Amino acid sequence: MSISATPSPHAFRQELLQKGVAAAQQGNAAQARFLLRQVTLQDPACELAHLWLAKVVLTPDEMLACLARVLELNPKNEVASKAYAAQLVRRGAECAKAEKKPEARRYFAEALRWEPHSAIAWLWAAGVADDPYDAVRCLKRTLDLDPGNERAIKGLAAYCDVYGRFACPICETLHAEEPVRCTRCGATISLADPTAFDSRPACNAAIVEENLVRLESRSELDRLGLGLAYLNLGKVSNGLRCLKLLAAPADTDPVLRDRIRALVARKTAGGTTTTIRSNITRQTLMASG
């Protein structure tokens, strides 16, 4: 007489998980919820059970809780991060429509933390921004991700009509015309005078450095902003490298290209002069010794 072996707790949980996933795939949400909840009770760290449970729970709050648990267990789970961000955007949109702007901003900020390439999240964030700078920044991010987005195009045009059409390449603050220095970040942003960078410009370093992180993450799109940010922070070699890359393509604006070349030539000549003076000083000291 043979006695069947009792399945191990792990094997039993795996069986419940497989049956729960199958029920969800077959559209039997009630059965799936029951089975998957049994798995999460027995093994709270089962990432897959929480992920599938998010698909069959009854309320948006439960879905958010399940997805949050998945991301707590595995922050790199792309399926969960996209779904979580989408739910947060929906919540934020509901708050925005109800004129609960501070709450909406929190939802959109959290959504963008998990899904920074969500054009719809950036667009909604622009609509509840508490100052024009943030609104313009969000609209620009929307258009970076979705260049044909009509709402973002119209929104940005409206801000430009009021605040000006020249945006600081570093912090994106709008100005009526190209200034020598940005009124917000204080950075020197005009390349018209190559002597402006003979010494490190006075700027609001905290704002420039904050934007530098964003600019470095999208260096191929913002070479002008990145180059100017480096120059204003005294990182001359990095700044010149970015600007030279910007000037290289044949379709670069010829005025901008000439200004970059003049700045590079001046900086190169300045460096050469400094080296020569240093060598002369060294030779003089050696001779006098």
Secondary structure, DSSP 8 states (H G I E B T S, - for coil): --------HHHHHHHHHHHHHHHHHTT-HHHHHHHHHHHHHH-TT-HHHHHHHHHH-SSHHHHHHHHHHHHHH-TT-HHHHHHHHHHHHHHHHHHHHTT-HHHHHHHHHHHHHH-TT-HHHHHHHHHT-SSHHHHHHHHHHHHHH-TT-HHHHHHHHHHHHHH-SEE-TTT--EESS--SB-TTT--B---S-GGGGSS-----HHHHHHHHHHHHHTTTT-HHHHHHHHHHTT-HHHHHHHHHHHH-STTS-HHHHHHHHHHHHHHHHHHHHHHHHHHHHHHHHHHH-
